């Protein structure tokens, strides 16, 4: 039998009931939206770029990810809709940044976790 499976099928009724009750009241949709948005290489690259350089315009980001301005704008709209980035318009330019520290922490943590996997 596989090492990641139980040898017998038993479960802790108390723990299972408690978790199921919590799952009924928590809304996982916002978290799903964040992870779905970050599951794209270009969007994740945009977010990582904004982690390194706090504010960047669409032209800078397009150059960084090697995409057209139109494609980059599409990804930025998706990230805006997912509440991952915010935008500040200055004259004819729009500067994007990560929305808050929660998003920055999420990206840093994922990066650190990925580095741990590389060490094994």
C-alpha positions, 0 to 999 in steps of 0.5 A, a space after each residue: 500500500 502507498 505510504 500516503 494512504 491509511 492502511 484501514 478506513 477509519 475517521 475521527 468523527 469529531 474532527 470531520 464534523 467540526 471541519 465540515 461545519 466550518 466548511 459550510 459557513 466559510 466562503 472559499 470563492 475569494 481565495 479561489 479567485 486569488 489562486 486562479 489569478 496567480 496560476 497563470 505564468 504571466 500574471 504571476 510574473 507581473 506580481 513578482 515584478 511588482 514585489 521587486 519594484 513597487 510601482 510599474 506602468 503597463 509598458 514596463 510590465 509588458 517589457 518585463 514579461 515579454 508580451 504586448 501591451 495589449 496582452 499585459 493590459 488584459 492580465 492586469 485587468 484580470 488581476 484588478 478584478 481579482 483584487 490583487 493589484 491596484 492602479 494609480 493614474 498619473 497623467 497619461 500613465 497608469 502605475 500598478 502595484 500589489 494591492 496590499 501586504 497580504 498579497 505580498 506575503 502570499 507571493 513571498 511565502 510561495 517563493 520561499 516554499 518553492 525554494 525549499 522544494 528545490 533544496 530537497 
